[in-house]
Amino acid sequence: MIITNIETVPGKTIVEHFGLVSGSTIRAKHVGRDLMAGLKNLYVE
């Protein structure tokens, strides 16, 4: 399987097109602090 972001691939024939694919990521600057905050939220009285 060839994955590309251009319309054609030189020397190849496109058989199937799956459409536009997008995604998102979440990046944390302080993983330890964010992890502890998440654990504190789990323990709510």
PyMOL commands that set and color helices and strands:
alter all, ss='L'
color gray80, all
select helices_A, chain A and resi 31-42
alter helices_A, ss='H'
color red, helices_A
deselect
rebuild
show_as cartoon
